[in-house]
């Protein structure tokens, strides 16, 4: 329990200090728009590109791990959207925002830092993969739901165009795609045996590490 508090309190303490500072100085919410833009459009894409581009391709192609984490995120989004539809009496556009809050939340601000602090440096690649595929889900599902639930219902073609544009131009996904294309090629057969243990046990680092802070 002490380990959990030592890990979480610095993050939540900074959040509280920032919240209190904003209230004391009466800073408007739009005053922090630059920080959100910098984190999501510049800092995180650059960080993930640097991590993934230096990672061997065989360590990125962990499809069972990607499928499991993406399914968990998708389940949270669906549950949040359904709950929003019930509470908001069928307002799909607002329920889509509930899906963002339930499935994505503040993962961009706190998720990578907390995961790396809890597990260690070896968590950087899984965190980058999770964040990239979560962003892919969010930017595919949410614009679709908001277009379908808007007061001016758009046709199928404009909706698909909006979804594709939001995915193709998203800096996190662009950085992830470029980093995979720049990643090191698969190991040759003569060296594959040297890397196989690391790749094989890679998805288990979560279950191996998390009990230590429980």
C-alpha positions in Angstrom: 0.0 0.0 0.0 2.8 2.4 0.8 4.4 1.7 -2.6 1.1 2.6 -4.3 0.9 5.8 -2.3 4.5 6.7 -3.1 3.8 6.2 -6.7 0.5 8.0 -7.0 0.8 10.9 -4.6 3.4 12.9 -6.6 1.1 12.8 -9.7 -2.1 13.6 -7.9 -0.3 16.1 -5.7 0.8 18.0 -8.8 -2.7 17.9 -10.1 -4.0 19.4 -6.9 -1.4 22.1 -6.8 -2.2 23.0 -10.4 -5.9 23.1 -9.7 -5.5 25.2 -6.5 -3.2 27.6 -8.4 -5.7 28.1 -11.1 -8.4 28.8 -8.6 -6.3 31.2 -6.6 -5.2 33.2 -9.6 -8.6 32.7 -11.3 -7.0 31.5 -14.5 -9.4 30.7 -17.4 -9.5 27.2 -18.7 -8.5 28.3 -22.2 -5.2 29.5 -20.7 -4.0 25.9 -20.6 -4.9 25.1 -24.2 -1.3 25.6 -25.3 -0.2 22.8 -22.8 -2.7 20.3 -24.2 -1.6 21.1 -27.7 2.1 20.8 -26.8 1.6 17.4 -25.0 -0.7 15.7 -27.5 0.6 17.1 -30.8 4.3 17.6 -30.2 5.7 16.0 -27.0 4.0 12.6 -27.0 4.4 12.0 -30.8 8.1 12.8 -30.6 8.5 10.6 -27.5 6.8 7.6 -29.0 8.6 8.0 -32.3 11.9 7.9 -30.5 10.9 4.8 -28.6 9.4 2.8 -31.3 11.9 3.6 -34.1 14.7 2.1 -32.0 12.8 -1.0 -31.2 13.2 -4.2 -33.3 10.2 -5.0 -35.4 9.6 -8.4 -33.8 9.1 -6.7 -30.4 6.4 -4.5 -31.9 4.4 -7.3 -33.6 2.9 -8.5 -30.3 -0.6 -9.0 -31.8 -2.1 -11.0 -28.9 -1.0 -8.2 -26.4 -2.3 -5.5 -28.7 -5.6 -7.3 -29.2 -6.1 -7.8 -25.5 -5.4 -4.2 -24.5 -7.5 -2.9 -27.4 -10.4 -5.1 -26.5 -10.2 -3.8 -22.9 -10.3 -0.2 -24.2 -13.1 -1.0 -26.6 -15.1 -2.6 -23.7 -14.7 0.6 -21.6 -15.8 2.8 -24.5 -18.9 0.7 -25.2 -19.9 0.5 -21.6 -19.5 4.3 -21.2 -21.4 5.0 -24.3 -24.3 2.7 -23.3 -24.3 4.3 -19.8 -24.4 7.8 -21.4 -27.3 6.8 -23.7 -29.3 5.6 -20.7 -28.5 8.6 -18.5 -28.8 11.2 -21.3 -32.0 9.7 -22.8 -30.6 8.6 -26.1 -28.4 11.6 -26.9 -25.8 9.9 -29.0 -23.6 12.9 -29.5 -23.2 13.5 -25.7 -22.9 9.8 -25.1 -19.9 9.7 -27.4 -18.1 12.2 -25.2 -18.9 9.9 -22.2 -17.2 7.2 -24.2 -14.1 9.3 -24.5 -14.1 10.0 -20.8 -14.6 6.3 -19.9 -12.3 4.7 -22.4 -9.5 7.3 -22.8 -9.7 9.8 -20.0 -6.4 11.4 -18.9 -4.3 8.5 -20.2 -2.3 10.9 -22.4 -1.3 13.0 -19.4 -0.9 10.4 -16.6 -0.8 7.0 -18.2 2.7 6.8 -19.6 4.3 8.4 -16.6 2.5 6.2 -14.1 3.1 3.0 -16.0 6.8 3.6 -16.6 7.3 4.6 -12.9 5.5 1.5 -11.7 7.1 -1.1 -14.1 10.3 0.5 -15.2 12.0 1.4 -18.5 11.0 -1.9 -20.2 7.3 -0.7 -20.1 8.0 2.1 -22.6 7.3 0.1 -25.7 4.1 -1.6 -24.4 2.9 1.8 -23.2 3.5 3.4 -26.6 1.7 0.5 -28.4 -1.3 0.7 -26.1 -1.5 4.5 -26.5 -1.2 4.3 -30.3 -4.0 1.7 -30.7 -6.2 3.4 -28.1 -5.9 6.6 -30.1 -6.8 4.7 -33.2 -10.0 3.4 -31.6 -11.0 6.8 -30.2 -10.4 8.7 -33.4 -12.3 6.1 -35.4 -15.3 5.5 -33.1 -16.0 9.0 -31.5 -16.2 11.1 -34.7 -18.5 8.4 -36.2 -20.9 8.5 -33.2 -20.9 12.3 -33.0 -21.6 12.6 -36.7 -24.5 10.1 -36.5 -25.9 11.8 -33.4 -25.5 15.4 -34.5 -28.5 17.6 -35.1 -27.5 17.7 -38.8 -27.1 14.1 -39.7 -24.4 13.8 -42.3 -24.3 11.2 -45.0 -22.1 8.1 -45.0 -19.5 9.6 -47.3 -18.9 12.8 -45.2 -18.8 10.7 -42.0 -16.3 8.3 -43.4 -14.2 11.2 -44.8 -14.2 12.8 -41.4 -13.1 9.6 -39.7 -10.3 8.9 -42.2 -9.1 12.4 -42.0 -9.0 12.4 -38.1 -7.0 9.2 -38.2 -4.6 10.0 -41.1 -3.8 13.5 -39.7 -3.6 12.5 -36.0 0.0 13.2 -35.0 0.2 10.3 -32.5 -0.8 7.8 -35.2 1.4 9.4 -37.8 4.4 9.2 -35.4 3.5 5.5 -34.7 3.3 4.7 -38.4 6.6 6.4 -39.2 8.4 4.8 -36.3 7.3 1.3 -37.4 8.5 2.0 -40.9 11.9 3.2 -39.4 12.2 0.4 -36.8 14.9 -2.2 -37.1 14.1 -5.1 -39.4 13.5 -8.6 -37.9 16.5 -10.4 -36.6 18.2 -12.8 -39.0 18.0 -16.5 -38.4 21.4 -16.6 -37.0 20.6 -14.1 -34.3 16.9 -14.9 -33.8 17.6 -17.3 -30.9 19.4 -14.6 -29.0 16.4 -12.3 -29.1 13.6 -14.9 -28.8 13.5 -15.1 -25.0 13.1 -11.3 -24.6 10.3 -11.2 -27.2 8.6 -14.3 -25.9 8.3 -13.1 -22.3 7.7 -9.5 -23.2 3.9 -9.4 -22.7 4.3 -10.9 -19.2 6.1 -8.0 -17.8 2.8 -6.5 -16.6 1.7 -9.5 -14.6 5.3 -9.9 -13.3 5.6 -6.3 -12.1 2.2 -5.2 -10.9 1.9 -7.6 -7.9 5.0 -5.9 -6.4 3.1 -2.6 -5.9 -0.1 -4.3 -4.7 
